[in-house]
Amino acid sequence: MPLLDAIHWGPASKAAPRQLVVLCHGLGADAYDLIDIAPTWGHTMPDAIFASVNAPDAHPSGFGRQWWDVSDRRPDVMAAGARNAAAHLDAFLDAELDRLGLPADAYALMGFSQGAMTVLFTGLRRAVAPKAILAFSGALIAPESLEAEIRNRAPVLLAHGEADGQVPVERSRAAEALLKTLQVPVEAAYSPGLGHGIDDHGIAMAALTLQRAFA
């Protein structure tokens, strides 16, 4: 399995990194889509290095990348795709933490849309929990298997626009309900009028989540 490639930003302090925050883009985007968030979060996480990764597969449009093919959205096919994406992300996390000389738990995950689905699926199934999972405009893939497969209860932030026409906000509301049932610490930021995107409120909530998680 080839290792995912990434672009990096930070640490803002110019010191050796003490934390890793991995950013996972959405369907048809690439690593450059999210890296501009890093300087904002770098104000509250000055010793963090941010790694925005490219998903493993080319998007069929010829532009951008995808974590898995969504042409067939049957639940079992989506679950298989998320599981394969998780294997790629797991390998990247282990290699990157080792490369940086960081402890196995000195990381957090953030994703948007399909990237949010990927970090939720991957993060809660890792033996060493991330400090936080930040999921913007996403959903839980294979929720029926999570109770049997969950390996940690990392704090989760769900951020979603209530006017999202691509991934309905109900997907995050359902994720919030299930995570609470499984005793996962979860906070939610639902933004009225926001479509399929990230707003300042979600970015600020995520900064606070990261600050608390690594305190």
DRENDO-1510 file (C-alpha; in Angstrom, 1 decimal, always signed):
<recs>
REC; n; res; u; v; w
REC; 1; MET; +0.0; +0.0; +0.0 .
REC; 2; PRO; +1.6; +3.3; -1.0 .
REC; 3; LEU; +1.8; +5.9; +1.7 .
REC; 4; LEU; -0.4; +8.9; +1.4 .
REC; 5; ASP; +1.4; +12.1; +0.6 .
REC; 6; ALA; +0.7; +15.4; +2.4 .
REC; 7; ILE; +1.5; +19.1; +2.5 .
REC; 8; HIS; +2.6; +20.6; +5.8 .
REC; 9; TRP; +2.3; +23.9; +7.7 .
REC; 10; GLY; +3.9; +24.8; +11.0 .
REC; 11; PRO; +4.7; +24.8; +13.8 .
REC; 12; ALA; +4.0; +28.5; +14.2 .
REC; 13; SER; +6.4; +28.6; +17.1 .
REC; 14; LYS; +9.3; +27.4; +14.7 .
REC; 15; ALA; +10.1; +24.9; +17.4 .
REC; 16; ALA; +10.2; +21.2; +17.0 .
REC; 17; PRO; +6.6; +19.9; +16.7 .
REC; 18; ARG; +4.9; +18.6; +19.8 .
REC; 19; GLN; +1.5; +17.7; +18.2 .
REC; 20; LEU; +0.3; +16.5; +14.8 .
REC; 21; VAL; -3.1; +17.6; +13.4 .
REC; 22; VAL; -4.1; +15.7; +10.2 .
REC; 23; LEU; -6.5; +17.3; +7.8 .
REC; 24; CYS; -8.6; +15.2; +5.4 .
REC; 25; HIS; -10.3; +16.9; +2.4 .
REC; 26; GLY; -13.6; +16.1; +0.8 .
REC; 27; LEU; -14.7; +14.4; -2.3 .
REC; 28; GLY; -13.0; +15.8; -5.5 .
REC; 29; ALA; -10.7; +18.1; -3.6 .
REC; 30; ASP; -7.1; +17.7; -2.6 .
REC; 31; ALA; -4.6; +18.5; +0.2 .
REC; 32; TYR; -4.5; +22.2; -0.7 .
REC; 33; ASP; -8.3; +22.5; +0.1 .
REC; 34; LEU; -7.8; +22.6; +3.9 .
REC; 35; ILE; -4.3; +23.7; +4.6 .
REC; 36; ASP; -5.3; +27.4; +4.8 .
REC; 37; ILE; -7.1; +26.6; +8.1 .
REC; 38; ALA; -3.8; +25.7; +9.7 .
REC; 39; PRO; -2.5; +29.2; +10.4 .
REC; 40; THR; -5.8; +30.0; +12.2 .
REC; 41; TRP; -5.5; +27.0; +14.4 .
REC; 42; GLY; -1.8; +27.6; +14.7 .
REC; 43; HIS; -2.5; +30.6; +16.9 .
REC; 44; THR; -3.9; +28.3; +19.6 .
REC; 45; MET; -1.6; +25.4; +18.8 .
REC; 46; PRO; +1.7; +27.0; +18.2 .
REC; 47; ASP; +3.7; +23.8; +18.6 .
REC; 48; ALA; +1.5; +21.8; +16.2 .
REC; 49; ILE; +2.4; +20.7; +12.7 .
REC; 50; PHE; -0.5; +20.4; +10.4 .
REC; 51; ALA; -0.5; +17.7; +7.7 .
REC; 52; SER; -3.1; +18.0; +4.9 .
REC; 53; VAL; -3.2; +14.7; +3.1 .
REC; 54; ASN; -4.2; +13.7; -0.4 .
REC; 55; ALA; -6.8; +10.9; -0.5 .
REC; 56; PRO; -5.6; +7.7; -2.0 .
REC; 57; ASP; -7.5; +7.6; -5.3 .
REC; 58; ALA; -8.0; +10.0; -8.2 .
REC; 59; HIS; -11.5; +11.3; -8.6 .
REC; 60; PRO; -13.2; +10.0; -11.8 .
REC; 61; SER; -13.8; +13.6; -13.0 .
REC; 62; GLY; -10.0; +14.0; -13.5 .
REC; 63; PHE; -9.9; +16.7; -10.9 .
REC; 64; GLY; -9.0; +16.1; -7.2 .
REC; 65; ARG; -8.9; +13.0; -5.1 .
REC; 66; GLN; -11.4; +10.7; -3.3 .
REC; 67; TRP; -11.2; +8.5; -0.2 .
REC; 68; TRP; -13.4; +5.9; -2.0 .
REC; 69; ASP; -15.6; +5.7; -5.0 .
REC; 70; VAL; -19.2; +6.8; -4.2 .
REC; 71; SER; -20.8; +5.8; -7.5 .
REC; 72; ASP; -22.4; +2.9; -5.6 .
REC; 73; ARG; -23.8; +4.2; -2.3 .
REC; 74; ARG; -25.2; +1.0; -0.9 .
REC; 75; PRO; -24.3; +0.8; +2.8 .
REC; 76; ASP; -22.1; -2.3; +2.5 .
REC; 77; VAL; -20.2; -0.8; -0.4 .
REC; 78; MET; -19.7; +2.5; +1.4 .
REC; 79; ALA; -18.6; +0.6; +4.5 .
REC; 80; ALA; -16.0; -1.3; +2.5 .
REC; 81; GLY; -14.7; +1.9; +1.0 .
REC; 82; ALA; -14.4; +3.6; +4.4 .
REC; 83; ARG; -12.6; +0.6; +5.7 .
REC; 84; ASN; -10.0; +0.7; +2.9 .
REC; 85; ALA; -9.6; +4.5; +3.4 .
REC; 86; ALA; -9.0; +3.8; +7.1 .
REC; 87; ALA; -6.2; +1.4; +6.3 .
REC; 88; HIS; -4.5; +4.2; +4.3 .
REC; 89; LEU; -5.0; +6.8; +6.9 .
REC; 90; ASP; -3.8; +4.5; +9.7 .
REC; 91; ALA; -0.6; +3.8; +7.8 .
REC; 92; PHE; +0.0; +7.5; +7.3 .
REC; 93; LEU; -0.6; +8.4; +10.9 .
REC; 94; ASP; +1.8; +5.7; +12.2 .
REC; 95; ALA; +4.5; +6.7; +9.8 .
REC; 96; GLU; +4.1; +10.4; +10.4 .
REC; 97; LEU; +4.2; +10.2; +14.1 .
REC; 98; ASP; +7.3; +8.0; +13.9 .
REC; 99; ARG; +8.9; +10.4; +11.4 .
REC; 100; LEU; +8.3; +13.4; +13.7 .
REC; 101; GLY; +9.4; +11.5; +16.8 .
REC; 102; LEU; +6.1; +12.1; +18.5 .
REC; 103; PRO; +4.2; +9.9; +21.1 .
REC; 104; ALA; +1.6; +7.7; +19.6 .
REC; 105; ASP; -1.2; +9.8; +21.1 .
REC; 106; ALA; +0.1; +13.2; +20.1 .
REC; 107; TYR; -2.3; +13.7; +17.2 .
REC; 108; ALA; -5.8; +14.9; +16.3 .
REC; 109; LEU; -7.9; +14.3; +13.2 .
REC; 110; MET; -10.0; +16.7; +11.2 .
REC; 111; GLY; -12.0; +16.1; +8.0 .
REC; 112; PHE; -14.5; +17.7; +5.8 .
REC; 113; SER; -17.4; +15.9; +4.0 .
REC; 114; GLN; -16.0; +12.5; +2.8 .
REC; 115; GLY; -12.9; +13.4; +4.8 .
REC; 116; ALA; -15.1; +13.8; +7.9 .
REC; 117; MET; -16.6; +10.3; +7.3 .
REC; 118; THR; -13.0; +9.0; +7.0 .
REC; 119; VAL; -11.7; +10.5; +10.3 .
REC; 120; LEU; -14.8; +9.4; +12.2 .
REC; 121; PHE; -14.5; +5.8; +10.9 .
REC; 122; THR; -10.8; +5.6; +11.4 .
REC; 123; GLY; -10.3; +7.6; +14.6 .
REC; 124; LEU; -12.7; +5.7; +16.8 .
REC; 125; ARG; -11.3; +2.4; +15.7 .
REC; 126; ARG; -7.6; +3.2; +16.5 .
REC; 127; ALA; -6.0; +1.4; +19.4 .
REC; 128; VAL; -4.3; +4.7; +20.5 .
REC; 129; ALA; -7.0; +7.4; +20.6 .
REC; 130; PRO; -6.5; +10.7; +18.9 .
REC; 131; LYS; -6.7; +13.7; +21.2 .
REC; 132; ALA; -9.8; +14.9; +19.2 .
REC; 133; ILE; -11.8; +14.1; +16.1 .
REC; 134; LEU; -13.2; +17.2; +14.2 .
REC; 135; ALA; -15.8; +16.2; +11.7 .
REC; 136; PHE; -17.2; +19.0; +9.4 .
REC; 137; SER; -20.3; +18.2; +7.2 .
REC; 138; GLY; -19.8; +14.5; +7.6 .
REC; 139; ALA; -21.6; +11.3; +8.7 .
REC; 140; LEU; -20.9; +8.0; +10.4 .
REC; 141; ILE; -20.3; +5.3; +7.9 .
REC; 142; ALA; -21.3; +1.7; +9.0 .
REC; 143; PRO; -22.8; +2.9; +12.3 .
REC; 144; GLU; -24.2; -0.5; +12.9 .
REC; 145; SER; -20.6; -1.9; +13.4 .
REC; 146; LEU; -19.3; +0.8; +15.6 .
REC; 147; GLU; -20.4; -0.6; +18.9 .
REC; 148; ALA; -18.5; -3.8; +18.2 .
REC; 149; GLU; -15.4; -2.1; +16.7 .
REC; 150; ILE; -14.9; +1.0; +18.8 .
REC; 151; ARG; -11.5; +1.0; +20.4 .
REC; 152; ASN; -11.4; +4.4; +22.1 .
REC; 153; ARG; -13.7; +7.3; +23.1 .
REC; 154; ALA; -11.8; +10.3; +21.8 .
REC; 155; PRO; -13.7; +13.6; +22.1 .
REC; 156; VAL; -15.6; +14.4; +18.9 .
REC; 157; LEU; -16.7; +17.7; +17.5 .
REC; 158; LEU; -19.4; +17.6; +14.8 .
REC; 159; ALA; -19.9; +20.8; +12.8 .
REC; 160; HIS; -22.6; +21.0; +10.1 .
REC; 161; GLY; -24.6; +23.6; +8.2 .
REC; 162; GLU; -28.3; +23.2; +8.6 .
REC; 163; ALA; -28.8; +24.2; +4.9 .
REC; 164; ASP; -26.4; +21.5; +3.6 .
REC; 165; GLY; -27.8; +20.1; +0.4 .
REC; 166; GLN; -25.1; +17.5; -0.2 .
REC; 167; VAL; -24.7; +15.8; +3.2 .
REC; 168; PRO; -27.9; +16.5; +5.1 .
REC; 169; VAL; -27.4; +17.9; +8.7 .
REC; 170; GLU; -29.5; +14.9; +9.9 .
REC; 171; ARG; -26.4; +12.7; +9.3 .
REC; 172; SER; -24.5; +14.6; +11.9 .
REC; 173; ARG; -27.5; +14.6; +14.3 .
REC; 174; ALA; -27.7; +10.8; +13.9 .
REC; 175; ALA; -24.0; +10.5; +14.6 .
REC; 176; GLU; -24.3; +12.7; +17.7 .
REC; 177; ALA; -27.1; +10.5; +19.1 .
REC; 178; LEU; -25.2; +7.3; +18.5 .
REC; 179; LEU; -21.9; +8.6; +19.8 .
REC; 180; LYS; -23.7; +9.7; +23.0 .
REC; 181; THR; -25.2; +6.3; +23.3 .
REC; 182; LEU; -21.7; +4.8; +23.1 .
REC; 183; GLN; -20.5; +7.2; +25.8 .
REC; 184; VAL; -18.2; +9.1; +23.4 .
REC; 185; PRO; -17.8; +12.8; +24.5 .
REC; 186; VAL; -19.4; +14.7; +21.6 .
REC; 187; GLU; -20.1; +18.4; +21.0 .
REC; 188; ALA; -22.0; +19.7; +18.0 .
REC; 189; ALA; -22.0; +23.0; +16.2 .
REC; 190; TYR; -25.0; +23.4; +13.8 .
REC; 191; SER; -25.0; +26.5; +11.8 .
REC; 192; PRO; -28.3; +27.9; +10.5 .
REC; 193; GLY; -28.2; +29.0; +6.8 .
REC; 194; LEU; -24.8; +27.3; +6.2 .
REC; 195; GLY; -24.6; +25.0; +3.2 .
REC; 196; HIS; -22.0; +22.4; +2.5 .
REC; 197; GLY; -19.0; +24.3; +3.9 .
REC; 198; ILE; -17.1; +25.5; +6.9 .
REC; 199; ASP; -17.9; +28.7; +8.7 .
REC; 200; ASP; -16.1; +30.9; +11.3 .
REC; 201; HIS; -18.2; +29.4; +14.1 .
REC; 202; GLY; -17.1; +25.9; +13.3 .
REC; 203; ILE; -13.4; +26.9; +13.0 .
REC; 204; ALA; -13.6; +28.7; +16.4 .
REC; 205; MET; -15.2; +25.7; +18.0 .
REC; 206; ALA; -12.6; +23.4; +16.6 .
REC; 207; ALA; -9.8; +25.7; +17.8 .
REC; 208; LEU; -11.2; +25.5; +21.3 .
REC; 209; THR; -11.6; +21.7; +21.1 .
REC; 210; LEU; -7.9; +21.3; +20.0 .
REC; 211; GLN; -6.7; +23.6; +22.7 .
REC; 212; ARG; -8.6; +21.7; +25.4 .
REC; 213; ALA; -7.6; +18.3; +24.0 .
REC; 214; PHE; -3.9; +19.0; +24.1 .
REC; 215; ALA; -3.9; +21.0; +27.3 .
</recs>
